[in-house]
Amino acid sequence: MLTSSPSDRLRVSAVSYLNSAPLVWGLVHGPQQNVFELRFELPAVCAESLEAGTADLGLVPVIEVERQGLEAVPGLGIASDGPVRSILLISRVPADRINLIAMDESSRTSVALARVILAEKYGVKPLAVRKQPLVEVMLEDADAALIIGDPALRYDRRVSPYLIYDLGGEWRDLTGLPMVYAVWAGRRGGFGPEVQAIFRASFEFGRERLGDILHNDAASRGFAEDLARDYLTRRIVYELDERCYEGMARFCDLARKHNAVCHAV
């Protein structure tokens, strides 16, 4: 374990959504707790904290690794290899007719992903506005709404009157590759193997305690156990392999092509 005093602990910003629970379970409940100065924030805020220097490492949107020139902790992240359930484009019109899209203000990678998919697959480049993730409010003025994380996971697609595009599935259809949404990252040279090992140990602690995550974290957020289990074990990929990194590189290439890196800010 990394030993340090409270004054020199690394400051770590983690995502506050359910999908981060297995990654941070050891940092919160296991042998790795109190090693870092840990706080929970929305994905975009994690990125802002790194950029502002108020955090040393964060679970950041992958688009920010590209934009800020960060170094990622290898082997771990939040990804999917098909429909993910928690990144939804909800539209009043078919995708190729979207002219204005309301973006969840907590998102960065998903904003870039939506732009890439709409341009590459549907041939449109809609204007965008940022709003809080309240679908009916978002769709008052926009053709489509992008919501992510827990709000998207709570959205009841069974009774929705709108067209719903799962962007994890859309990416897989477009490229045949997994989509990586977030990774642990920090400034280049700002951490070493010991820190990487702590993140790995925290994840392994969480992976072995899925029941605790379902009965405590997921339940406290109001998610049914079967939905949360399916989400955390079948939809989300935490261990990144060669295909994941190939998908990550492909995404960054397409984001640059469609000027989506700067638009994600």
C-alpha positions in Angstrom: 0.0 0.0 0.0 1.1 3.6 -0.7 1.9 5.2 2.6 1.5 8.9 2.9 0.4 11.6 5.3 -2.9 13.5 4.8 -1.0 16.5 3.6 0.7 14.8 0.7 -1.9 12.3 -0.5 -2.7 12.4 -4.2 -6.1 14.1 -4.9 -8.3 11.7 -6.9 -11.6 12.7 -8.5 -13.9 9.8 -9.3 -17.2 9.6 -11.2 -20.3 9.7 -9.0 -22.3 7.3 -11.2 -23.1 3.7 -10.5 -20.8 2.5 -13.2 -17.7 3.6 -11.3 -18.6 1.5 -8.2 -16.5 -1.6 -8.9 -13.5 0.6 -9.7 -13.6 2.6 -6.5 -15.0 0.0 -4.1 -11.6 -0.7 -2.6 -10.8 3.0 -2.3 -14.0 3.5 -0.3 -14.5 0.3 1.6 -11.4 -1.8 1.2 -7.7 -1.9 2.1 -7.1 1.0 -0.3 -9.3 3.5 1.6 -7.7 6.7 2.8 -4.6 6.2 0.6 -5.9 9.0 -1.7 -7.8 12.1 -1.0 -10.9 10.9 -2.8 -14.0 12.9 -3.9 -16.9 12.1 -6.3 -18.0 14.4 -9.1 -19.7 14.3 -12.5 -17.6 13.2 -15.4 -17.1 16.7 -16.8 -16.2 18.1 -13.4 -13.6 15.4 -13.0 -12.0 16.7 -16.2 -12.3 20.3 -15.0 -10.6 19.4 -11.7 -7.6 17.9 -13.5 -7.3 20.9 -15.8 -7.6 23.3 -12.9 -5.0 21.5 -10.9 -7.4 20.7 -8.0 -7.0 17.0 -8.6 -3.9 14.9 -9.4 -5.8 12.0 -11.0 -9.3 11.4 -12.1 -11.7 9.0 -13.8 -12.0 11.3 -16.8 -13.8 11.1 -20.1 -11.4 9.7 -22.7 -11.9 12.8 -24.9 -10.1 14.7 -22.1 -7.0 12.4 -22.3 -6.8 13.5 -25.9 -7.5 17.2 -25.3 -5.4 17.7 -22.1 -2.6 15.4 -23.1 -3.0 13.2 -20.0 -1.4 9.8 -19.2 -3.9 7.0 -18.6 -3.5 4.2 -16.0 -3.3 1.1 -18.2 -5.7 -1.7 -18.2 -8.7 -0.2 -16.4 -11.6 2.0 -17.5 -15.3 2.2 -18.2 -16.1 0.8 -21.6 -18.8 -1.3 -23.5 -18.7 -3.7 -26.4 -22.2 -3.1 -27.6 -25.4 -1.5 -26.2 -24.5 0.1 -22.8 -27.9 1.3 -21.6 -26.5 4.4 -19.9 -25.7 6.6 -22.9 -28.9 7.4 -24.8 -29.8 9.7 -27.6 -33.5 10.2 -27.3 -35.1 11.8 -30.4 -38.4 13.1 -31.6 -37.2 12.5 -35.2 -35.1 10.0 -37.1 -31.4 10.5 -36.5 -30.7 11.7 -40.0 -33.2 14.6 -39.4 -31.7 15.9 -36.1 -30.9 19.6 -36.4 -30.6 20.6 -32.8 -29.6 18.4 -29.9 -29.7 19.1 -26.2 -26.6 17.6 -24.5 -26.4 16.5 -20.9 -24.2 19.2 -19.3 -22.3 16.6 -17.3 -21.0 14.8 -20.4 -17.9 15.2 -22.5 -16.9 12.0 -24.2 -20.6 11.2 -24.9 -21.1 14.6 -26.5 -18.1 13.9 -28.9 -19.4 10.3 -29.4 -22.9 11.6 -30.4 -21.3 14.1 -32.9 -19.1 11.4 -34.4 -22.0 8.9 -34.8 -24.4 11.4 -36.2 -21.8 12.6 -38.7 -20.3 9.3 -39.7 -23.4 7.1 -39.7 -26.3 9.5 -40.3 -24.7 12.3 -42.2 -25.8 15.2 -40.0 -24.0 17.8 -37.9 -26.6 19.3 -35.6 -26.2 22.4 -33.5 -26.1 21.7 -29.7 -27.1 23.3 -26.5 -26.3 22.1 -23.0 -29.0 21.4 -20.4 -29.7 19.4 -17.3 -30.6 15.8 -18.0 -34.4 16.2 -17.9 -35.7 14.7 -21.1 -39.0 16.4 -21.5 -37.4 19.8 -20.8 -34.5 19.0 -23.2 -36.9 18.2 -25.9 -39.0 21.3 -25.6 -36.8 23.1 -28.0 -34.5 20.4 -29.4 -35.0 17.5 -31.8 -33.0 15.1 -29.6 -31.6 14.8 -26.1 -28.4 13.1 -25.0 -28.4 11.7 -21.4 -25.8 9.6 -19.7 -25.0 7.7 -16.5 -27.6 7.2 -13.8 -30.3 9.5 -15.4 -30.1 7.4 -18.6 -30.2 4.2 -16.7 -33.3 5.3 -14.9 -35.1 6.3 -18.1 -37.9 3.9 -18.8 -37.6 3.1 -22.5 -40.6 0.8 -22.4 -43.0 3.7 -22.2 -41.0 6.3 -24.1 -42.8 7.8 -27.1 -39.5 8.7 -28.7 -36.8 7.0 -30.8 -34.0 5.8 -28.7 -30.4 5.3 -29.9 -28.0 3.5 -27.5 -24.7 5.0 -28.4 -22.7 2.1 -27.2 -24.6 -0.1 -29.7 -24.4 2.6 -32.4 -20.6 2.8 -32.0 -20.2 -1.0 -32.2 -22.4 -1.0 -35.4 -20.3 1.7 -36.9 -16.8 0.4 -36.1 -17.1 -3.2 -34.9 -15.1 -2.1 -31.8 -15.6 -1.5 -28.1 -16.1 2.1 -26.9 -14.1 3.4 -24.0 -15.8 6.2 -22.2 -13.5 7.0 -19.2 -10.1 6.0 -17.8 -8.1 6.8 -14.7 -5.6 9.5 -15.9 -3.4 12.3 -14.7 -0.6 14.5 -15.8 2.3 12.8 -17.5 4.9 11.6 -15.1 2.6 12.4 -12.2 2.2 8.8 -11.0 4.0 5.5 -11.2 3.5 1.7 -10.9 2.6 1.9 -7.2 -0.4 4.1 -7.9 -1.4 1.9 -10.8 -1.3 -1.1 -8.5 -3.6 0.6 -6.0 -6.3 1.3 -8.7 -6.0 -2.3 -9.8 -6.4 -3.6 -6.2 -9.4 -1.4 -5.6 -11.1 -2.8 -8.7 -10.3 -6.4 -7.8 -11.7 -5.8 -4.3 -14.9 -4.4 -5.9 -15.2 -7.2 -8.5 -15.1 -9.8 -5.7 -17.9 -8.0 -3.9 -20.5 -7.4 -6.5 -23.2 -8.5 -4.0 -22.3 -5.7 -1.7 -22.3 -3.2 -4.5 -25.8 -4.3 -5.6 -27.3 -4.4 -2.1 -25.8 -1.1 -1.0 -24.7 1.3 -3.7 -27.2 0.3 -6.5 -30.1 -0.1 -4.0 -29.4 3.3 -2.4 -29.7 4.8 -5.9 -33.1 3.2 -6.4 -32.0 0.6 -9.1 -33.5 -2.8 -9.1 -31.0 -5.6 -8.5 -31.5 -7.4 -11.8 -31.1 -4.1 -13.8 -27.9 -3.2 -11.8 -26.5 -6.7 -12.1 -27.0 -6.8 -15.9 -25.5 -3.3 -16.2 -22.4 -3.9 -14.2 -21.7 -7.4 -15.4 -22.9 -7.5 -19.0 -23.0 -3.9 -20.3 -19.9 -2.3 -18.7 -16.4 -3.5 -19.4 -13.8 -2.6 -16.8 -10.7 -4.4 -18.0 -9.4 -2.8 -21.2 -7.8 -5.2 -23.8 -6.2 -4.6 -27.1 -9.6 -4.2 -28.9 -10.6 -1.6 -26.4 -7.5 0.5 -27.0 -8.1 0.0 -30.8 -11.6 1.4 -30.3 -10.2 4.3 -28.2 -7.7 5.2 -30.9 -10.4 5.0 -33.6 -12.7 7.2 -31.5 -10.0 9.9 -31.0 -9.2 9.8 -34.8 -12.9 10.4 -35.6 -13.3 13.0 -32.9 -10.5 15.0 -34.5 -11.9 14.5 -38.0 -15.2 16.0 -36.9 -13.7 18.7 -34.7 -15.5 17.0 -31.7 -12.5 17.3 -29.3 -12.9 21.1 -28.9 -16.7 20.8 -29.1 -16.7 18.4 -26.1 -15.4 21.1 -23.8 
